[in-house]
Amino acid sequence: HVVAAALHKQGCAVVLLSLGSKGSYLSVTSDEARLRNCPFKNRYKPQSTIRIPAFAVKDGNVNANGAGDALFAGFCFAAATLPEATLEQAGTFASLVARQRCDIETRDTPAHNAKQLYE
């Protein structure tokens, strides 16, 4: 992905791009020296890329305001607090958080665990 490559060139070790209703794209730098400075260096393989699909929201129940912020917050939370989470798992968690924010039926209802986000 051209945008991810440009951000890696500017110094970003991990890039998360929101693709709206099409999901998200995660990319890890190929620069192993830069990756060594990251707290998750042993979990994310250099030059990894992955597409994470968006989770569906019932038609008519969508309010995407804040979804991108929720996506990035979910990824940061997973990367920082779930020490065993792979890149795909952190991205999937982020996608679930964004879905929670988009669904007008659940956006103001706190989920107490990840299983509730699937329901």
N, C-alpha and C positions, 0 to 999 in steps of 0.2 A: 504494500500500500504506500503510495507516494507521500501522503501526509505523515504517516508513522516514520518513514525513512528520514524525512526532513527533520522531524522532532528528535529522532535518535542522533542525527548529525549535530544538532544543537545541544546535545548533552543529556537527553532524557533516557533513563535506563529502561523504563517500562512505559508504554503508551497505551491508553485506553481511549478509543474513539467511539462515541455514541453514533449509531446509525438509525436512530429513531425507532420506528416500528419494525425495522429490519434487524434489530439487535445491536450488537457491539463488536468491535474488533480489538483484540489485544495483541501487542507486539513487544518482544523483549530485545534489547540491543544485542548486537553481535560482539560488542566491545566487552570482553571478559573483565578487563581492568576496571571499567566503570561499574559493572555489575557486582564486583567484589565489595564495593562500598555500600551496597544496598543491604538492608536487614534481612531480606528474603533471598539472598544470593544463592543459597543451596537448594532452593525450591524451584526456581525458574531457570530453565535451560536457555543459554544464549541463543539468540536468533529464532526463538519460538514465536509462532503466530497462531492465533485461534479466532474463529468467529463464534460468537455466542448468540444464539437466537433469542429474540424477545419472547416473553411469555404472553400468551393471549389474554386479552381482556374482552369481556362480552361487549358486543356492538352496542353503542349508545351509552356505555358506562365509562367512557374514556375522558379524562382530563389530564393532558400530558404536562401541564404546568408543574415544573419542578422535577420532572422525570430524569433529566440529565444530571442534575445535582444529586438526586437520590442514587443514580447509577454510580457516580464517582464516589460518593460517600460509602456506599455498600462495598465497593472494591477496596477502598482505603481501610475500612473496618476489617474486612476479611484478611487483607494482606498483613495488617498490623496485629491482629488479635487471634488469628487462627493459625498457629505455627505449622500445622501439617497441611494446610490448604494448598493445593496445586494451583497453577494459573487458571486452569479450566474451572476448578471449584470456586475460586475467588470471583471469577467472571460470572459464573452462574448465580452465585449469591448476590452479586451486584444487580444482575438482571431481575432477580426476584424482588429485591428492594425497589427497583424502578417500577416493576409491575404493581407492587403494593401502592405506590404513589399515584399511578395512572388510573387505577380502578376507583371510581367515585364511591363505590360501596365499601371499600376497605381503606381508603386513604387516610381517614381520621381515626381508624380503629387500630390500636397497637397489636402487633403479633407478638406472642410470647415465645415462639420458637419457629425455626425454619419450616417445620411441617405445616404450620398454620398458613404460611405464605402460599403453599401449593393448593390449599383448599379453596 
